[in-house]
Amino acid sequence: MMCLKPKLFVTRELFADVIESLEQYYEVEVWDRYQPPPYEVLLEKFKDIDAAATLLTDRIDCNLLQRAKKLRIIAQYAVGYDNIDIECATKLGIYVTNTPGVLTEATAELTWALIFAVARRIVEADHFVRWGEWWRLKTGWHPKMMLGVELYKKTLGIIGLGRIGSRVAEIGRKAFDMRVIYYDIYRKKDLEEKLGIEYKDLDQVLAESDIISIHVPLTKETYHMINEERLKKVKKGALLINTSRGAVIDTNALVKALEEGWIAGAGIDVFEQEPIPPNHPLTRFKNVVLVPHIGSATYETRHKMAELVAENLIAFYEGRVPPTLVNKEVLKVRSPGFK
């Protein structure tokens, strides 16, 4: 008698070759709509699945997990996993994995793209040409037209010196001979020596940096880390870049900082509300560049993320510890595998 394959629900369309590899081990169902499955759909689907591949937009709370009686592993297609109740999953013996490492280069590159765009007013300049303002002024060049700021030898402040933060710091040092300072809850003297960077407390980073780039996970401690009080401490003329998580910055405080000129501009990839509406207060500012959560959005990286999701699911199927297990305490609750 043929053994039934465990059921896997994938909450968004991934790459065909990765799905094919998973079908060797799992009975795979893929949610094929562009929008995420509603919570009510997740509640229904999770009742009868053994495994899930999820995204940040999927709310995987304890209510859902307690109803998922057969669920043994959640393979998150992201580095972050604050959409999943990790504590509840661990108690229930459900493994949770993520996709760290593979999106470092893509997100670091997007960070620098935002830095360039804000510092040299690229989007504003594009609109200046595209919407006819340049033509209406009847002058091809003016000494004060579209002035931006140079990056060479400026001070770059990194908040969160993980894989992405350290790569952004390395590019700043090597490409632009920048002075790089950083804040992290853990001081990293090996990286200080390797990259030639300095540790400072958070307020010092805010006060001394010309460019501030945020690279922390979203936790209870980092929620609204950048609030009104801290934005008032930012160096006059500084630019703020966020490619981490939206709720790390208090959006209302950021709008106020832009309105009152506490900061000179911002580049934002992540938002407290996603997607943001077209009439969102941040869309009013010419000195703000907004992109729709595309830090990892390269063909190479998104495919590697999918491959890592598959590696985790296949390892678990074979009774091995998944390579990027988040909740290692779950090993005390249940061994990997479906037996």
C-alpha positions as CSV (number, residue, x, y, z in Angstrom):
1,M,0.0,0.0,0.0
2,M,1.4,3.4,-1.0
3,C,2.0,5.8,1.9
4,L,0.2,9.2,1.6
5,K,2.4,12.2,1.2
6,P,2.1,14.9,3.9
7,K,0.0,17.9,2.8
8,L,1.8,21.2,2.2
9,F,0.0,24.5,1.7
10,V,2.0,27.2,0.0
11,T,0.4,30.6,0.6
12,R,1.7,32.3,-2.6
13,E,2.9,31.3,-6.0
14,L,6.6,30.3,-6.0
15,F,8.9,29.2,-8.8
16,A,7.8,26.2,-10.8
17,D,11.1,24.2,-10.4
18,V,11.0,24.6,-6.6
19,I,7.3,23.4,-6.4
20,E,8.3,20.4,-8.6
21,S,11.1,19.5,-6.2
22,L,8.7,19.7,-3.2
23,E,6.1,17.5,-5.0
24,Q,8.5,14.6,-4.7
25,Y,7.9,14.7,-0.9
26,Y,4.6,16.5,-0.4
27,E,1.1,16.8,-1.7
28,V,1.4,20.5,-2.6
29,E,-1.4,23.0,-2.9
30,V,-0.5,26.6,-3.9
31,W,-2.6,29.6,-3.4
32,D,-2.5,31.1,-6.9
33,R,-4.0,34.5,-6.4
34,Y,-1.9,37.6,-6.3
35,Q,-3.4,38.8,-3.0
36,P,-2.7,36.8,0.2
37,P,-5.2,34.3,1.4
38,P,-7.6,35.8,3.9
39,Y,-7.3,34.8,7.5
40,E,-10.5,32.8,7.3
41,V,-9.0,30.8,4.4
42,L,-5.9,30.1,6.4
43,L,-8.0,28.9,9.3
44,E,-9.8,26.5,7.0
45,K,-6.7,25.3,5.2
46,F,-4.5,24.8,8.3
47,K,-7.0,22.4,9.8
48,D,-5.9,19.6,7.4
49,I,-2.3,20.3,6.5
50,D,1.0,18.9,7.8
51,A,3.2,21.7,6.5
52,A,3.0,25.3,5.3
53,A,5.1,27.7,3.4
54,T,4.2,31.2,4.5
55,L,4.9,34.9,3.9
56,L,5.1,37.9,6.2
57,T,1.6,39.0,5.1
58,D,0.1,35.8,6.6
59,R,-1.2,36.1,10.2
60,I,-0.2,32.9,11.9
61,D,-1.4,33.4,15.4
62,C,-2.0,31.0,18.3
63,N,-5.7,30.7,17.5
64,L,-4.8,29.4,14.0
65,L,-2.0,27.2,15.3
66,Q,-4.1,25.5,18.0
67,R,-6.7,24.5,15.3
68,A,-3.9,23.1,13.0
69,K,-3.8,19.7,14.8
70,K,-1.6,18.0,12.1
71,L,0.7,20.9,11.4
72,R,4.4,20.1,12.1
73,I,6.4,22.8,10.2
74,I,6.0,26.3,8.9
75,A,8.7,27.4,6.4
76,Q,8.6,31.1,6.2
77,Y,9.6,32.7,2.9
78,A,11.3,35.7,4.5
79,V,14.0,36.6,7.0
80,G,11.5,38.1,9.4
81,Y,8.9,36.0,11.2
82,D,7.0,38.4,13.5
83,N,3.8,37.4,11.7
84,I,4.1,34.0,13.4
85,D,3.5,33.3,17.1
86,I,6.8,31.6,17.8
87,E,6.2,30.9,21.4
88,C,2.8,29.2,20.7
89,A,4.3,27.2,17.8
90,T,7.1,26.0,20.0
91,K,4.8,24.8,22.7
92,L,2.7,22.9,20.1
93,G,5.9,21.3,18.7
94,I,5.6,23.1,15.4
95,Y,9.0,23.9,13.7
96,V,9.4,27.4,12.2
97,T,12.1,28.2,9.6
98,N,13.1,31.4,7.7
99,T,15.4,32.4,4.8
100,P,18.3,34.4,6.2
101,G,21.6,35.0,4.4
102,V,20.4,34.6,0.8
103,L,18.9,38.1,0.6
104,T,21.8,40.0,2.1
105,E,23.2,41.3,-1.1
106,A,19.9,42.3,-2.7
107,T,18.7,44.2,0.4
108,A,22.1,45.9,0.8
109,E,22.0,47.0,-2.8
110,L,18.4,48.3,-2.5
111,T,19.6,50.2,0.6
112,W,22.2,51.9,-1.4
113,A,19.8,52.5,-4.3
114,L,17.6,54.4,-1.8
115,I,20.6,56.3,-0.4
116,F,21.6,57.4,-4.0
117,A,18.0,58.3,-4.9
118,V,17.4,60.5,-1.9
119,A,20.9,62.1,-1.8
120,R,20.9,63.0,-5.5
121,R,17.1,63.6,-5.8
122,I,16.8,61.0,-8.6
123,V,13.1,60.5,-8.4
124,E,12.4,64.2,-8.0
125,A,14.7,64.9,-11.0
126,D,12.9,62.3,-13.1
127,H,9.6,63.9,-12.4
128,F,11.2,67.3,-13.1
129,V,12.0,66.1,-16.6
130,R,9.0,63.8,-17.2
131,W,6.3,66.2,-16.1
132,G,7.7,69.1,-18.2
133,E,9.0,71.4,-15.4
134,W,12.4,71.4,-17.0
135,W,11.0,72.4,-20.3
136,R,8.8,75.1,-18.9
137,L,11.8,76.8,-17.2
138,K,13.5,77.1,-20.6
139,T,17.0,76.6,-19.3
140,G,19.1,73.5,-19.7
141,W,21.4,74.0,-16.8
142,H,21.6,76.2,-13.7
143,P,24.2,76.3,-10.9
144,K,21.5,75.7,-8.3
145,M,19.3,73.3,-10.2
146,M,18.5,70.0,-8.4
147,L,21.3,70.2,-5.8
148,G,21.9,67.1,-3.8
149,V,24.6,65.9,-1.4
150,E,27.8,63.9,-1.9
151,L,28.4,60.7,0.0
152,Y,32.2,60.8,-0.1
153,K,33.7,60.9,3.4
154,K,30.4,61.5,5.0
155,T,29.3,59.7,8.2
156,L,27.1,56.6,7.7
157,G,25.2,55.4,10.7
158,I,24.1,51.8,10.8
159,I,21.4,50.7,13.3
160,G,21.6,46.9,13.5
161,L,24.9,45.3,12.4
162,G,23.6,42.0,11.2
163,R,24.3,40.5,7.8
164,I,22.7,43.3,5.8
165,G,23.8,46.1,8.1
166,S,27.4,45.0,8.0
167,R,27.3,44.7,4.2
168,V,25.9,48.2,3.9
169,A,28.6,49.4,6.2
170,E,31.3,47.6,4.1
171,I,30.1,49.3,0.9
172,G,30.1,52.7,2.5
173,R,33.7,52.2,3.8
174,K,35.1,50.8,0.6
175,A,33.2,52.7,-2.1
176,F,33.0,56.1,-0.5
177,D,35.6,56.2,2.2
178,M,32.8,57.0,4.7
179,R,33.2,57.1,8.4
180,V,30.9,54.4,9.6
181,I,29.4,54.2,13.1
182,Y,26.9,51.7,14.3
183,Y,24.6,50.7,17.1
184,D,23.5,47.2,17.9
185,I,22.3,45.5,21.1
186,Y,25.5,43.4,20.9
187,R,28.8,45.1,20.3
188,K,30.8,43.3,17.5
189,K,34.4,44.1,17.9
190,D,35.5,41.6,15.2
191,L,33.5,43.5,12.6
192,E,34.7,46.8,14.0
193,E,38.3,45.7,13.3
194,K,37.5,44.0,10.0
195,L,35.5,46.9,8.5
196,G,37.1,49.8,10.3
197,I,33.9,51.0,11.9
198,E,33.1,52.5,15.4
199,Y,30.5,51.5,18.0
200,K,28.3,54.3,19.4
201,D,25.1,54.3,21.5
202,L,21.9,54.9,19.5
203,D,21.6,58.6,20.4
204,Q,25.2,59.2,19.2
205,V,24.5,57.4,15.9
206,L,21.5,59.6,15.4
207,A,23.3,62.8,16.3
208,E,26.5,62.2,14.3
209,S,25.4,60.5,11.1
210,D,24.7,62.2,7.7
211,I,23.0,59.0,6.5
212,I,21.1,56.7,8.9
213,S,20.3,53.2,7.7
214,I,18.1,50.9,9.8
215,H,18.6,47.1,9.7
216,V,17.0,45.6,12.9
217,P,14.3,42.9,13.1
218,L,10.9,43.9,14.4
219,T,10.5,42.9,18.1
220,K,8.8,44.3,21.1
221,E,12.1,46.2,21.8
222,T,12.4,47.7,18.3
223,Y,8.8,48.6,17.8
224,H,8.8,52.4,17.2
225,M,12.5,52.5,18.2
226,I,12.7,55.6,16.0
227,N,10.1,57.8,17.6
228,E,9.5,61.6,17.9
229,E,12.0,61.9,20.8
230,R,14.8,60.2,18.8
231,L,14.0,61.9,15.5
232,K,14.6,65.2,17.3
233,K,18.1,64.0,18.0
234,V,19.0,63.4,14.4
235,K,21.7,65.6,12.9
236,K,20.5,68.5,10.9
237,G,20.4,67.6,7.2
238,A,20.6,63.9,7.7
239,L,18.8,61.3,5.5
240,L,16.9,58.3,7.0
241,I,16.8,55.0,5.2
242,N,14.6,52.0,6.3
243,T,14.8,48.6,4.6
244,S,14.1,46.6,7.8
245,R,10.5,46.6,9.0
246,G,8.0,49.5,8.9
247,A,7.0,49.5,12.5
248,V,10.5,50.2,13.6
249,I,9.7,53.8,12.8
250,D,6.7,55.7,14.2
251,T,5.2,56.8,11.0
252,N,3.4,59.8,12.5
253,A,6.6,61.0,14.1
254,L,8.4,60.6,10.7
255,V,5.8,62.7,9.0
256,K,6.2,65.4,11.6
257,A,10.0,65.2,11.3
258,L,9.7,65.8,7.5
259,E,7.2,68.6,7.9
260,E,9.3,70.4,10.4
261,G,12.6,69.7,8.8
262,W,14.2,67.6,11.5
263,I,15.6,65.4,8.7
264,A,16.4,66.3,5.1
265,G,14.9,63.3,3.5
266,A,14.0,59.6,3.7
267,G,14.1,56.5,1.6
268,I,11.5,53.9,2.8
269,D,11.0,50.3,1.6
270,V,8.8,49.1,4.5
271,F,5.8,50.5,6.1
272,E,3.6,50.0,9.2
273,Q,0.7,49.5,6.8
274,E,1.3,47.6,3.6
275,P,0.3,48.5,1.0
276,I,0.0,52.2,1.9
277,P,-2.8,54.2,0.2
278,P,-2.0,56.8,-2.5
279,N,-3.1,59.6,-0.2
280,H,-0.8,58.5,2.6
281,P,1.0,61.5,4.3
282,L,4.4,60.3,3.2
283,T,3.5,60.6,-0.5
284,R,3.3,64.4,-0.1
285,F,7.0,64.9,0.3
286,K,9.4,65.4,-2.7
287,N,12.4,64.6,-0.5
288,V,11.0,61.1,0.3
289,V,11.5,58.0,-2.0
290,L,9.0,55.3,-1.4
291,V,9.3,51.7,-2.8
292,P,6.9,48.8,-2.2
293,H,8.9,46.4,0.1
294,I,11.3,45.3,-2.7
295,G,14.5,44.8,-0.6
296,S,14.8,41.2,-1.8
297,A,13.2,41.6,-5.1
298,T,15.8,40.3,-7.5
299,Y,15.2,37.1,-9.6
300,E,18.4,35.6,-8.1
301,T,17.5,36.3,-4.4
302,R,13.8,35.4,-4.6
303,H,14.7,32.1,-6.2
304,K,17.3,31.4,-3.5
305,M,14.7,32.1,-0.9
306,A,12.3,29.6,-2.4
307,E,15.1,27.0,-2.6
308,L,15.8,27.5,1.1
309,V,12.2,27.1,1.9
310,A,12.3,23.8,0.0
311,E,15.6,22.8,1.8
312,N,13.9,23.3,5.1
313,L,10.8,21.3,4.2
314,I,12.7,18.5,2.7
315,A,15.1,18.2,5.6
316,F,12.2,18.0,8.0
317,Y,10.5,15.4,5.8
318,E,13.6,13.3,6.0
319,G,13.8,13.6,9.8
320,R,16.7,16.1,9.8
321,V,16.8,19.4,11.7
322,P,16.0,22.1,9.1
323,P,19.1,24.2,8.3
324,T,17.5,27.6,9.3
325,L,15.3,26.5,12.2
326,V,14.2,29.6,14.1
327,N,12.7,28.1,17.3
328,K,15.4,25.6,18.3
329,E,13.6,25.0,21.6
330,V,11.1,23.0,19.6
331,L,13.7,20.2,19.4
332,K,12.9,19.4,23.1
333,V,9.2,19.1,22.3
334,R,9.3,17.0,19.1
335,S,11.8,15.4,16.8
336,P,11.8,16.5,13.2
337,G,9.8,14.4,10.7
338,F,6.2,13.2,10.3
339,K,6.6,9.8,12.0
